[in-house]
Amino acid sequence: MLANTTPEWKALEEHARVMRDRHLRDLFAEDPNRFEAFSRSELNLLFDFSRQRVTHETLRLLIALANARALRTRIDAMFAGEKINNTEGRAVLHTALRNRSNRPVLVDGKDVMPEVRASLEKMRNFVEGIHSGRIHGHTGKTFTDIVNIGIGGSDLGIVMATEALANYRNRNIRLHFVSNIDGVQLADTLEKIDPARTLFVVCSKTFTTLETMTNAQQARQWIVDRLGEGAPARHFAAVSTNSKAMDAFLIPPQNRFTMWDWVGGRYSVWSAVGLSVALALGMDQFELMLEGGYEMDEHFRAAPFENNLPVLMGLLGVWNRNFLGMDSLAVLPYDQRLHRLPAYLQQLEMESNGKGVTLDGTPVGYDTCPVIWGEPGSNAQHSFFQLLHQGTARVALDFLAPVNGSSPYQEQQNLALANCFAQAQAFAFGQTESQVRNDLASKGLSEAEIARLVPHKLHPGNRPSTIILFSRLGPKTLGRLIALYEHKVFVQSVIWGINAFDQWGVELGKKLANSLAPAVEVPGSGSAPAELAGILSYVRKWRS
């Protein structure tokens, strides 16, 4: 059943017709206790959604929709290991990777937790071996540089987490990232590192990903050229499910780490895909991140919907997208350490919920995932906030901020917080005509000049936003935040009736790229669509 055919959806449509004319100024004026009513504090996170355009009735209707879509049953099914990824016939169990309880997690009747714990133990042994020098390079030198080679879920989460937790890094290890296939990242990285002291970590579930394996092969040859034919065995580790491909690459067993088909790439930072995170931070810090994710899992499983952070976050997103017409969501962290969080969430949300058909293949008759984008707050204020304040685009906003900064300069973090709260206020309440007139009059401007400037200085406000506040950014907090957004995505997929765990659009691009590679490498050879003949002629011309 399509979501928009349910009585609960129809009730929300009727309610939205009333709410579209309500302004946040009025909602706050009517309820002096609005913050208390529309905020939740769980797991050392403050989730303040008082500046969302909702009332108690809105929440009641959204929770009714969640119940009608059997959200609780779907949550239970995911944690139970049912094959909710129906197009690939797979369970969805990234939560098992961070399961800190003694509960078994079953896939096809088999408890996967012994394998998960064994993988974590192997990671710990490897990480501690690298840090101690017990595991070293071909010439006997210890490793000082780690190069993570991956793309998508094998890159974005690792980059985001290591940047976010830079204060917790092992200072003897430098981390580098290579994802883009154009060769620039790889070339720039190789210029900065000593081959004798460098370990490459290759992350690819299939060990066939074009971008990753092209970069990995080039890196392997670079090591061979400088250290000899036998050197790659000591200078490469791999995270994959493809044993035969790792055999061909000559990755030794002790440097191989497993993945499982019940973990999607964009949900895999918790697994051995996060090996580079563990190498950068140490295994203790990595496991604290797992603990934070597990705490959010337990909250998501047990908390009633009205107090459940991922559920509330997901439902508010549905409300904004489907009933208030918000086309995109800007993610605005007021901590430079989180500068890669928007890019990470782009993949998490848009690859998961960028779908146009339901679980049974029926075209959806409503909008699904909004466009996700953003930048750290202060930079964003001086680039695109003008559009958000006075432009015509319809954008919802997530503000994220630590109370205590990641730097020793708390005074500057105080300014960051002041800016964060000020922007949330400005987006909510705007600036009325009378406020503009009074301000201009106080500066001694004439009535004619005031009348001329008023339209340019009006701020409509009524832009919905959420503030996610936390004490400080550490491994546990980061784990909670990632899991919060993961579960929010799942909630929305259940409401929309779509599969959040496949990505056939990505697969099409990969297939076409592989088929076109020969024609680009040697223009005129191989087969290429007629539509590309013109552009390939320029490739041939400018290479001659």
N, C-alpha and C positions, 0 to 999 in steps of 0.2 A: 504494500500500500504506500503510495506516494505521501510524503509528509504533509503536503499542502492540501490533501483531500480529507484530513482528519478534522473532527470538530474542534480539537484543541488549537490547531493552526488557524482555523477560521476565527476562533475567539480572539486569538492574538492579532489577527488582521483588523478586527473590529476595534480592539483596544488601541492599536497603533494609530487609527484614524483620529482618536482623541489625543494621544500622546504627541503626535507630530506638531500640535499647536501649543504644547506645554513647553515653557522655558525653564531651564535650570534655576534661574533667578527666582521664579515662582515656587518651584519645588522646595528650595531651601527656605524661602520665606514662610512657607506653610508648615514646615517641620523643623523647629530649632534643634531637634535631636537626630537630624538626618544622618550625620556621620555614624552615630551609634547604631542606627537601624540598618545602614547600608555599608558596613565594613565588617570584616572578619579577621581575627588574629589567630593563626594556627601555625605551629612549627616554627615559631620565631619569624614569621612573615606577616606583615600587615597588608591585607588586601582591601583597599579603600575604593569602593565603587560608588560612592555617594555622588560623584559627578557623572555617572551614567544616567541617561534619561529614562529612569524606571521608577515605579512606585511599588508598594506592597502588592498591588493587584498584578503588576507586570510579573513580579517574581512568582506569584501564585500560578499564573497562567503558563509561564515558562516551565515550571516544575511539573505542572500537569501534562505539558507536551512531552517532557522527558519520560514521565511514567507511561504515557500512551505509546511511546516509541520503545518501551521495554528496556530502558537504559540500565537499570539494575541487573536485569538478566544478562544483558550483553557484557557488562563489566565482569560478572561472575564467569561468563563463558570464556572471556579472554584469560583471566587468571587461572582458570581450570585447564587451559591448554587445548580447548576446542579449536578446530580449524576454521577460525573466523575469516582468514584470508581465503575467500572461497574461489577466486580465480586461479590461485596457485596451489590450493589444497594444503595450506600450511597453518599451523598454530602461530600465534603471535605472543612471544614470551620474552621480550626484552626485560620484563620485570623479573624473570628468573635470574638474570645476570646479577642483580643486586639484592636477591632474596637473602636476608640475614637471619631468617628463622630456621627452624628445623623442619618446616613443612615440606613435604615432597611436592614436586611440580611434575605432572605427568604429561607426556606426549606419546600417544598411541599405547598407553598403559605402562610406559617406562618412565621412571623417575630420572629426570635430567640433571638433578642437582649434584650427584657425584661427579659428573663430567664438568659442570660449571666450577665446582670447588677445585677440581684437579687442574683446570685451566688457570684459575687464579693462583694456585700454588706454583705452577710452572712459571707464570709471569713473575711472581715474587722471587723465585730462585734466579731467574734470568736478570731481573732488574738489580738485585743485590749483587749478583756476579759482575755486572757491568760497573756498578758503583764502586765495588771493592777492588776491581782490577783482575779478579779471578777469571773473568771472561774478557779476553783482549783480542787485539788485531793480529794479522798474519805475521807481523814483524815483532810481536811481543809488546807493543806499545798499548797503553790503556786508551779507551775511547773517550774523546772529549766532545764529539759532534755526532748528533743523531739526525738523519735525514728521513723524514716520513714521506713516502711516495704513495699517493692515493688520490682519489677524487671523490666528490660528493660526500657520502656518509663516511668515507675513509679519509677525509681531509677536514671538512668543515667543523665537525665536532671536536676533533683533536686540536685544531688551531684555536677554536673558541675557548676550550677548556684550559689550554696551556697559557693563553693570553690572560684569561680571567684570573688564573691562579699563579701569575708570575711571581708574586711575593713568596710563594711556597716552593719555588724551583730549587733544585740542586745546582749550586753555583759552579760546579765543575763540568756541567753538561750544557752544551749549546744545542738548541733545537732548530731545525730548518724544515721547510715544507715545500714539496714539489707536487703540483697538481695539473697545471696547464700543459697542454701538449705542444705549444708553440716553441718549446725549447729554451725560452728566455729564462724562466725560473730555474731550470736545471743548470744552464750555463752560469748564471749568476751565483748559484749555490756552490758549484764545483770550484769557482774561482776563490771562494772564501775558506775552503776546508783542506785539511791535510788527509790524504787518502789513508795513511797508516793509522790515523786516529778516528776514522769515521765509520759508523755503522749505518747502513741503509735498512729501513723497515718498509717492506712492500706490503700494502694492504689491498687485497682484491679478493672478493668472495670466490669468483670463478678463476682467478689468475689469468684471465683473458681480456680484461678491460683495456681497450685500445690505448687510452691516454696513459694509464698506469704502467702497463707493460712496455710501452714504447720508451717511457722515461726510465723504467727499471733496467731494460736491456742496455740503454746508453750508459747508465751509471755502472752497470756490471762491466762493460767494456772499458770504461774509464779506470776502474780498479785493476782489471787485468793488465792494462797497458802500463800501469805504474807499479804494481806489486807482484804481478805474475799470475799465471793461469790458476794456481791453487788458492789464491787469496779470497775470492768471493765467498767461499764456504765459511770464512770467519767474519766477513764484513757485510753479510746480508742475513736478515731475519724476515719471515713472511707470515702473514695472517691470511689464511685461505681455507677453502674446503677441497681444493683440487690437488690431491697428493701427486698425481702423475705430472702435472705441470710444475710443481715444486721440485720433483725429481729431475725433470729436464733442466731446470734452472740451477740445479746442484745445491739446493738449500738443505743443509743437514738436519736430521730429525730434531735435534736439541734446539734448533732455531726456528722451528715451525710451531705456529699456534693456530688453534682450531677456531672455526666459526660454525654456526648452525643455520639451517635453512629457516628456522623459526625466529630468526632475528633479521629484520630489514636493515639495510645499510644506514639509513638515517636515524635508526634507533640503536646503533651498535657501539657508541662511544663507551658504553659500560663493559664491553667485552674485551677480548684481546686486541680488537681494533684500537682500543685505547692504550696499547702497549707504549706508544711514544709519550702519552700523557704520564703513565707510570714511570717511564724512564726519566722524564723531566722533573717530576714531583717527588718520586719515591713511592713505594707501594703502600705505605701507611696512609699517605695523603689521598692516593687513588681510592683506597678502600673507604676512607671517610666520605668521599663523593658518592660511592655506592650506598653508604648508610643513609645519606641525605635523600637519595632517590627512593630507597626502601621506605623511609618514613613517610614520604609523600604517597607511595603506593598503599601503605596501610591506611592512611587518612582517606584516600580515594575509595578504597574498598569498603570502609566502615562508616564514614561520616554521613549523616542524613543530608539529602541534597541541599537543603536550605543553608547548611553550614559547610558544604563541601567545596573547597576552593577550585579544583579543576572543573567540577560540574557548573558552578556559578560562572566561572570564566568562559566556559564553552557556551553556556546558554546566553550570556550577555553578548557574545560574538554572533550567535544566531539572530538575536534580537536586532543588533545593529545592522547586520548584513541583509536580512530578509524582510525586516519590518520598518527599519528607519532608512534603508537604502544606502548604507555606508559601503563604498566600493573598495576601500583599502584600510589597512591597519598599520599605523606607524609605531614602531617599537623604539623607545627613546631612553636608553640607559644613561643615568647621570653618574657614570663612573667609567673612565677611559679603559679600565681593564675589561669592560664588557663590550668593547667596540666591535667585536666580531659576532656578538649575539644576534643582531638583526639578520646577518647573512646565514647563520646557522638556522634560525627560525624560518627563513625563506624556504629552505629545502624541507624542513620538518613539516611545515604547514602546507605549502603549495604542492609539493610532490605527493603528500598524503591525501589532501582533500581537493586537489585540482581535478575533479572528475565530473563527467557530464551524464553518467548513467548510474542507476541504482545497483544494488547487489545482484538483482536478477536481470540486469541489462536494459531496463526500461529507462528511456531518456528522462532526466529530471525536469520538472517544470518550474524550477526556481533556482536562484543563485546559490552557488556553493562557496568555496574558499575565496575570501578577499585577497587582494594583492598585499603581501607583507613586505615592509621596507622600513628603513630607519637608519639613524646615526646616533652617536653619543650626543647628549642633550645640548651642551654649549655650542658645539659646531653646528648642530641642526638649527639652533635658534638663528644663526647668522647665514643660513643657506635657504632652507625651504619652509621655515615657520611662517613666513609672510603668506605663502599660499594657504597654509592651514588656518591662519587667523582670518584672512579677508578674501581668499580665493573662492572659487565655485566648486572645487572638488569636495567630495564627502568622505571624510577621513576620521576614523576613530583612533584613539591614542592609548598606548600603554607606557606609563612612566615607571622606571625602575631605579631605585636609589638606595645606597647604603647610608645609614646615619653616620657611621664612622668610616672615614675614607681609606683607600688602599695606599695612600702616601702618608708621609709624616706631617704633611701640611694640612692640619685639620681646619685652619681658617679658610683655606681655599675650598675644602669640602663643604664648609658652612655656606659659602657663596653658591656652590653648586646646588645644595639643597634649597636655598632661597630661590634660585632660578627655577628649579623644578616645581616648587609649590606655586611660584608666581605664574608660571606658564599654565599650570593646571587651572588656576583661578581665572586667568585671562580667557582660556578656551571655554570655560564653563559660563562665565558671566559677561564677557565682552565689555564693551563700553557703549553706553546709551547716548542718544543725541543730547539729552540734558547734561550728562557728564562732560561730553565733548564741549558743548557751549560754555559751560561754567569754567572749564579749564582754559579755553581760549580767551574768554572775557577777563579772567584773572591776569592774563598777560597783556591786557590793554588793547586788544585788537578791536577794530571797528566791527559794527554789525554786518556790514557788507563782506568783510574779510572772513568773519566767522561763518557766514552763510556759504561762502565759497569753499571753505575747508571742511565743513562738517561731513559731507559725504565721504571724503577721503580718510577721515579719522574714525568713522564708526567701526566698531567691532561687533559683529552680530552675536558672538558667543554661542552657547548651546551646543558646543562640540563635545561629544561624550568621551570621557577618559577614565582610566583606572590608574591609581598609584599603588605600586607594589614596593613596600618599604621593608628594609631589613637592617639588622644591627651592623653587620660588616660582611664583606664578601670573602668567604672561605670555602673549603671543599664541600662541607655539608650543605651550606647555603646554596652553592652552585648546583649540587645534586638535586636539592628540593626544587629549584627553579626549572631545571631541565625537565624533570619528571612532571612538574605542574603543567608546562606547555605540552608535553607529550600526551598527557591524559586529556587536556582541553581539546586537542585535535581529535582524539578518539570520541569524546562526547559529541562533538559536532558531526563526525561521520555517522554516528548512530542516529542523530536527529535527521540528517539529510538522507540516510539510508544508503550510503555509499561505502566502498571499500577503501579504507585509509592505508592499506598495506601493500598494494601493488603499484606499479609505475610503468604501464605499457607505453605511455607517450615517450618516456626516456628510452625504452628499448627500441622503438622505431628509429629514433635518431642514431643510435649506435649501429643498427643494421645498415642504414643508408650510408653512414660514414665509412664503414668497412667496405661496402661495395664500390664506393667512389675513390678510395685511396689509390688504386693503381692508375686511374685516369688522371689524378692530380700529380702523382709522382712522375709519370711520363705522359704528359698531355698528348692526346691523339691515340694512345694505346688503351686497351681495355674498353669496356663498354660504359658509356655515360649517357644520361638522358639528353635528347636533342635540345631541351631547354637550356642546358649548360654549355652547349657548344661555343657560344659567343664568349662567355667568361673564361672558358678554358683556353681559348685562343690567346687571350691576354696573358694567361699564365705561361703559355709556351713562348710568346713574344718577349716577355720580360725576363725569362730565364736564358734566352739565347744570347 
